[in-house]
Amino acid sequence: MTLLKTRLLHLQVCTTEKCEVPAGCEVLVNSKVKGDVAEREGFLVQDSKFVEQHSMLVARVLVDCGNTFHARILNPNSSAVMIPKGTVIALFEPIQEIAEYDSNEDSTVYRVT
């Protein structure tokens, strides 16, 4: 089993271009982390302000933020939503440690702390 330990450091993730998210659809949006990042690998987590303002959700995914990357945004609303360039859509939580863990099971299980 591989364990991923994260730090309690949240950096803002913003869009790199203007995009429209159609009603009832999920799209991939070009994004980047604002500021300098010591650890390139990490997770995208919800930004409550974005959720409140736009009523949309961002998938919690593992990303490599060396350059730009894709964030998955779901629009469950009945109308399309325009997201301006530079909008903060999520928070980046860097992975601090990746450790191997022996498991008695045949499959590999990933646990994030």
C-alpha positions as CSV (number, residue, x, y, z in Angstrom):
1,M,0.0,0.0,0.0
2,T,1.2,3.5,-0.7
3,L,0.5,6.2,1.8
4,L,0.4,9.9,0.7
5,K,0.9,12.5,3.5
6,T,-0.1,16.0,2.7
7,R,0.8,19.3,4.3
8,L,-1.8,21.7,5.6
9,L,-0.7,24.4,3.1
10,H,-3.3,25.5,0.6
11,L,-2.3,27.5,-2.4
12,Q,-4.9,29.0,-4.8
13,V,-5.5,27.4,-8.2
14,C,-6.8,29.7,-10.9
15,T,-7.9,29.4,-14.5
16,T,-5.5,30.3,-17.2
17,E,-8.2,31.2,-19.7
18,K,-11.9,32.2,-19.9
19,C,-14.2,29.2,-20.3
20,E,-17.9,28.4,-20.4
21,V,-19.2,25.4,-18.5
22,P,-22.5,24.2,-20.1
23,A,-25.5,23.3,-18.0
24,G,-25.4,19.8,-16.6
25,C,-21.8,19.2,-18.0
26,E,-18.3,18.5,-16.7
27,V,-15.4,20.2,-18.4
28,L,-11.6,20.2,-18.2
29,V,-10.3,23.7,-17.5
30,N,-6.6,24.8,-18.0
31,S,-5.4,25.9,-14.5
32,K,-2.3,26.7,-12.6
33,V,-1.2,27.2,-9.0
34,K,-0.7,30.9,-7.9
35,G,2.8,31.4,-6.4
36,D,5.9,29.2,-5.9
37,V,5.4,25.6,-5.1
38,A,8.2,23.5,-3.5
39,E,6.4,20.2,-4.0
40,R,4.9,19.8,-7.5
41,E,2.6,16.9,-6.7
42,G,-0.6,17.4,-4.7
43,F,-4.3,17.4,-4.6
44,L,-6.9,19.9,-5.8
45,V,-9.5,20.5,-3.1
46,Q,-12.7,22.5,-3.1
47,D,-12.6,26.3,-2.6
48,S,-15.7,27.2,-0.7
49,K,-15.8,30.7,-2.2
50,F,-15.9,29.3,-5.7
51,V,-18.6,26.8,-4.8
52,E,-20.7,29.5,-3.2
53,Q,-20.3,32.1,-6.0
54,H,-20.8,29.7,-9.0
55,S,-22.6,26.7,-7.5
56,M,-20.2,24.4,-9.3
57,L,-17.8,21.6,-8.0
58,V,-14.2,20.9,-8.7
59,A,-13.0,17.2,-8.6
60,R,-10.5,16.3,-5.9
61,V,-7.7,14.9,-8.1
62,L,-4.0,14.3,-7.9
63,V,-2.0,16.8,-10.1
64,D,1.5,17.7,-11.1
65,C,1.6,21.4,-11.0
66,G,4.9,21.9,-12.8
67,N,3.2,24.0,-15.5
68,T,-0.5,24.2,-16.3
69,F,-2.8,21.3,-15.7
70,H,-6.4,20.4,-16.2
71,A,-9.0,20.8,-13.4
72,R,-12.4,19.0,-13.7
73,I,-15.4,21.3,-13.1
74,L,-19.0,20.1,-12.9
75,N,-21.9,22.4,-13.5
76,P,-25.0,20.8,-12.1
77,N,-27.1,23.9,-12.8
78,S,-29.8,24.4,-15.4
79,S,-27.8,27.2,-17.2
80,A,-24.3,27.7,-18.5
81,V,-21.7,29.5,-16.3
82,M,-18.9,31.6,-17.7
83,I,-15.6,31.5,-15.7
84,P,-13.3,34.5,-16.3
85,K,-9.6,34.0,-16.7
86,G,-7.8,34.2,-13.4
87,T,-10.7,32.9,-11.3
88,V,-9.7,31.0,-8.2
89,I,-11.5,27.6,-8.6
90,A,-9.7,25.4,-6.1
91,L,-6.9,25.0,-3.6
92,F,-3.7,23.0,-4.1
93,E,-2.6,20.8,-1.2
94,P,1.0,19.6,-1.7
95,I,2.0,16.0,-0.9
96,Q,4.7,16.0,1.7
97,E,5.5,12.3,1.8
98,I,4.9,9.1,-0.2
99,A,5.6,5.9,1.7
100,E,5.2,2.2,0.8
101,Y,3.1,0.1,3.1
102,D,2.9,-3.7,3.0
103,S,-0.6,-5.0,2.9
104,N,-1.9,-8.6,3.3
105,E,-4.3,-8.0,0.4
106,D,-3.6,-8.8,-3.2
107,S,-4.6,-5.3,-4.4
108,T,-2.9,-2.0,-3.9
109,V,-4.8,0.5,-1.7
110,Y,-4.0,4.2,-1.6
111,R,-4.6,6.2,1.6
112,V,-4.3,10.0,1.7
113,T,-3.8,11.7,5.1
